[in-house]
Amino acid sequence: MLAGVNAAEKRVDWVDYAKGICIILVVMMHSTLGVEKAAGELSWLNGFIEWARPFRMPDFFLISGLFLAARIDRPWRTYLDTKLLHFAYFYILWMTIQFGMKSLGIIQAEGLGAALQAYGMGFVQPFGTLWFIYLLAIFFVAAKALRRFPPLLVFIAAALLEMAPIETGWLVIDEFAGRFVYFFAGYWLAPRIFAFAREVGGLNPLAILAGLVAWGTINAILVDKGWSHLPGIGLALGFIGAGAVISTGVFLARFRIAEPIRYCGQNSIVIYLAFFMFMAATRTVLLKMGVVDDLAVISLIVTLAGVIGPVLLFWAVRRTPLSFLFIRPQWAKLPATPRKPELVSSAPGRLEA
């Protein structure tokens, strides 16, 4: 299945909670900005969206790298199947679905040639909301390609890329420069991150909450003053914010609070792939009906639809021929390399593979 940690690995509750927080924030961002763009004005929720910007995607990428150490030394063939072809399959599939929903408008406005060109560009310039999937595949390959280099050197280089004013207009280049440091840190520093989570889990709950309030306040001040984008400060806020989300995940897991958030984390990629359909449909209906005046309330309803809709769709198709939407079929996997038989002398005349 696409979502969550590999079934062979034991799930870690705070990781699922952290991923759940991240995916909800991502859906909320797209929902809010989409509603505001359609309405032509900002809502009071916009301030919260900006407050979460410094840590929203950094934490998502950092969490994505946490379990890489257990797989990075696998043979390239196996690794590419699970880390490149896996994400490429879902990216191409859902890019085609997204494009299909938008193609009629492109054809009517610019013609069939422009529509085909736009689809072709999606293979080199990530399409719509799917850039995270595209970048994940690249990050996994880059991390394995760089594993023979000193990790501290790779981390420093990635940090310098994050702080550099790289704005080429090519999303892959720009987002790689801005995000790879967090993914690599999740992989390289995973033992320290898990140790940090254990330490947070041993703290007094009030101390955890006090720390989160202090962090949230400082983050808000720096965002409000426009300093969160400055080189170095943005990098620090990304890592500190990731630590805050991890701490929140530890807190929620400790008291088994807000289980739906944990479930969203388990199915974060399912939500990420399909939320745009439910988001766009709900936004269109609510704005046309005009039954809700507050844009922020509309955005929250759209967010709720964007989170719940994909999960319901996944439940509906997972045991049907449409399961290929979220579960990679066998034909989309590289065939396993045949194992060479080995002679075992445990019994006379017996061959065991």
C-alpha positions, 0 to 999 in steps of 0.5 A: 500500500502507498500510505504510511510506513512499510508493513514490515516496520512497527508503526510509531504513534508519534510519527503518525500524529506528526504526519497527520498534523502536517497533511492537515496543515497542507490541505488547509493551506491549499483550501484557504488559498484556493477559497481566497483566490476565488473570492478575491479577498483574504480571510482571518485564517490566512494568518494561521496559514502564514504562521505554519509556513516555516515548518509545514513542509520541512517537518513533512520532509524530515519525517519522510526520511526517518526510516530510510536508514533501514533501506538505503543499503539495499541493491539499486534495483530493489531500491529504485523499485520501492523508492523511485518507480513507486512514487513515479507510478502514483505521480503519473497516475494522479497527474493524469487524473488532475490534468484530465479534470483541468484539460477541458478548460485549457483546451477551450482557452488555448487549444489542444496543442497547449493542453498536450504541451502542459501535460508533457511539461508535467513530467519535468515541472511537477503538476499542481499539488503533486510536487511533494511526491515528485520531490520525494522520489528525487530525494530518495535517489539523491540520498542513496547516491550521496551515502558514500560522502561524509554525512556532515558535509552533505548536511552542510551543503544542503543547508547552504542550498536552503539559505541560498537565494535560488529562484530559477523558476524550475520547481524541482531545482528550487524546491530541492535546494529549499527542502533536501536539507530536512529530508537528509536530516531526517535520515542522518539524524534519525537516532537523535530524533527518536531520542529527542522524542523519548526525552519529550515523552518523559517530560511533565505534560505542562512543561511540553505545553509551555514549550509549545506555547513559547515556540508558537509565540516566537514563531508568530513574532518572526513571521509577523516581522517578515524575518522568517524568510531570512537566510539562517532564520528560515532554516532554524525555524524549519528545524525548531518547528519540526521539533515542535510538531514532533513534540506535539505528536509525542504529547498526543500519542502519550494521552491517545488524544485526537486519534483521527489525526493519527489515522490521517498520518497513517494515510497521509499520502492517500490524502495528499494524492486525492484531496484536490478533487474534494477540495475543488468540488466543495469550494465550488459548491459552497461559494456558488450556494452562498449559504456561508459568508465567512471565508475562513469557515468555508476554508475549514469546511473545504479542508474537512472535505479534503481530508475525509474525502480521500480516506472514504475513497480509499476505503471504497476502492481498496478491495475493488479493481480501482484499488490501483488508485492507491495500491501499486499493482504488480505490473507496475513493479520491477520483477524480482531478481531470481535467486541463484540456488545454493547447495546445502549439505544438511541432508544427503542428495537434497538441494535447497534454494 
